[in-house]
């Protein structure tokens, strides 16, 4: 089975949000358009407690995008974002959610940052996404959402490790750092990930 994974299409990552990705709102119509091509649609959602240790505000004297050592690992500090039960953590209101069968929340442990939809950054905690997909007999995953160079990227890496065939729908995602995303696309292609545009997907699924 083929499944669509919608990653972190949340208000705080949209223009005007606390961790905004430039023009991120433009991917929403693309994601909405492709959903009907899939029998299974799943989403992930950043869901951080207010005292999450990846927030610069929780480290006096530190600013967003600085790095620190946290539990023996290098940690990028972020603006407060996607705090549990806030409007910023909600899925964007224009995202069609009728077909989303399950939402997997991540980043709930205040001491662990979690970019991937499968595991935290140090693979200490499992979200259950892999087990869910294997139980559904999914073999091929199509990726959309935010941010292309962070959460989408790390989710794809874990998906590959879990044995899934992976396709990145490029115009259904958006990068925080465009230059880094160009490097990532080359890396993913070398790892066997297919990168295509939504128009190619729609044609392929007819």
C-alpha positions in Angstrom: 0.0 0.0 0.0 1.0 3.6 -0.6 0.5 6.2 2.0 0.8 10.0 2.2 2.5 11.5 5.3 1.8 15.1 6.1 4.4 16.5 8.4 3.8 19.3 10.8 1.6 21.6 8.7 1.0 23.8 11.8 0.3 27.5 12.3 3.6 28.3 14.0 5.5 27.2 10.8 3.3 29.4 8.6 4.0 33.1 7.7 3.4 35.1 10.8 4.1 32.1 13.1 6.8 32.0 15.7 9.0 29.7 13.6 7.8 30.8 10.1 8.9 29.1 6.9 8.8 31.5 4.0 5.8 30.9 1.7 4.9 27.7 3.6 1.2 28.4 3.2 1.6 27.8 -0.6 2.1 24.1 -0.1 -1.4 23.6 1.5 -3.4 23.5 -1.7 -0.9 21.1 -3.2 -1.2 18.7 -0.2 -5.0 19.0 -0.4 -5.0 18.2 -4.1 -3.0 15.0 -3.7 -4.8 13.5 -0.7 -7.5 11.8 -2.7 -4.9 9.7 -4.6 -4.1 7.8 -1.4 -6.1 5.2 0.6 -4.2 6.1 3.7 -3.2 9.6 4.9 -1.4 10.2 8.2 -0.1 13.4 9.8 2.5 14.4 12.4 2.3 17.2 14.8 4.9 18.9 16.9 3.5 19.0 20.4 5.9 20.6 22.8 5.5 21.3 26.5 6.2 25.0 27.4 9.4 24.0 29.2 10.9 22.2 26.3 14.6 22.3 26.4 15.0 23.1 22.7 13.4 26.5 23.3 15.9 29.4 23.6 13.6 31.1 26.1 14.3 28.3 28.6 18.0 29.0 28.6 18.7 32.5 30.1 21.0 34.5 27.9 20.6 32.4 24.9 19.0 33.4 21.6 17.1 31.4 19.0 19.3 29.5 16.5 22.3 29.4 18.9 23.6 25.9 19.7 24.3 24.4 23.1 25.3 21.1 24.5 22.3 19.3 25.9 22.6 15.8 27.5 25.9 15.3 25.6 24.5 16.3 22.2 24.6 19.5 20.2 21.2 21.2 20.3 19.9 24.0 18.1 17.8 26.4 20.2 14.5 27.4 18.6 11.9 30.1 19.2 9.0 28.7 21.3 6.8 26.9 18.8 4.0 24.4 18.7 3.4 24.5 22.4 0.7 22.0 23.5 -2.9 23.2 23.2 -2.0 26.5 21.7 -3.2 27.9 18.4 0.3 27.8 17.0 0.3 24.0 17.5 -2.9 23.5 15.6 -2.9 22.2 12.0 -3.4 25.0 9.6 -7.2 25.7 9.2 -7.0 25.4 5.4 -5.4 21.9 5.5 -8.1 19.4 4.6 -8.1 16.9 7.5 -11.1 14.6 6.6 -8.9 11.9 5.2 -6.2 11.9 7.9 -6.7 8.6 9.7 -4.2 9.2 12.5 -2.0 12.0 13.9 1.3 11.2 15.6 2.5 13.8 18.0 6.2 14.3 18.7 8.5 16.4 20.9 6.5 15.8 24.0 9.5 14.9 26.2 10.9 18.2 27.4 14.5 16.9 27.3 14.4 15.4 23.8 14.0 17.2 20.6 12.2 15.3 17.9 12.4 16.2 14.3 11.5 12.8 12.8 7.9 11.5 12.9 9.3 8.1 13.9 11.7 8.8 16.8 13.2 11.5 18.8 16.6 12.8 17.6 18.6 10.3 19.7 16.3 7.3 19.0 15.3 6.9 22.7 11.6 7.1 22.2 9.4 5.6 19.4 6.2 7.4 18.3 4.6 4.2 17.1 4.4 5.4 13.5 6.5 2.6 12.1 4.4 -0.1 13.8 1.2 1.6 12.6 2.4 1.7 9.0 3.7 -1.9 9.0 0.4 -3.1 10.5 -1.4 -1.3 7.6 0.9 -3.1 5.1 2.3 0.2 3.8 5.4 -0.3 1.6 5.7 3.1 0.0 5.6 6.5 1.7 5.0 9.8 0.0 6.2 12.9 2.0 4.8 16.4 2.3 4.8 19.1 4.9 7.4 21.1 6.9 10.2 21.8 7.1 11.7 20.1 4.1 15.3 20.4 5.4 14.5 19.4 9.0 11.5 17.4 10.1 10.7 16.0 6.6 14.3 15.1 6.0 14.8 13.3 9.3 11.5 11.5 8.9 12.6 10.2 5.5 15.9 9.0 6.9 14.1 7.0 9.6 11.5 5.7 7.0 14.4 4.4 4.9 15.9 2.7 7.9 12.5 1.1 8.7 12.4 -0.4 5.2 9.9 1.9 3.4 10.3 3.0 -0.2 10.2 6.8 -0.1 9.0 9.6 -2.4 9.3 13.3 -1.7 6.7 15.5 -3.3 8.9 18.5 -3.7 6.2 21.2 -4.3 4.2 19.8 -1.3 7.1 20.8 1.1 9.0 23.9 1.9 12.5 24.5 3.4 13.7 26.8 6.2 17.1 26.9 4.5 16.9 26.6 0.8 20.6 26.0 0.2 20.7 23.2 2.7 17.6 21.7 1.0 19.5 21.5 -2.3 22.2 19.5 -0.6 19.6 17.3 1.1 17.9 16.5 -2.2 21.2 15.2 -3.7 21.8 13.1 -0.6 18.3 11.6 -0.6 18.5 10.8 -4.3 21.7 9.0 -3.7 19.9 7.0 -1.0 17.2 5.9 -3.5 14.5 8.4 -2.6 12.4 9.5 -5.6 11.8 13.3 -5.8 9.0 14.5 -8.0 6.4 17.3 -8.4 2.8 16.8 -7.6 1.8 17.0 -11.3 3.9 13.9 -11.9 2.2 12.2 -9.0 -1.2 13.0 -10.2 -0.4 11.7 -13.7 1.2 8.6 -12.3 -1.9 7.7 -10.1 -4.4 8.0 -12.9 
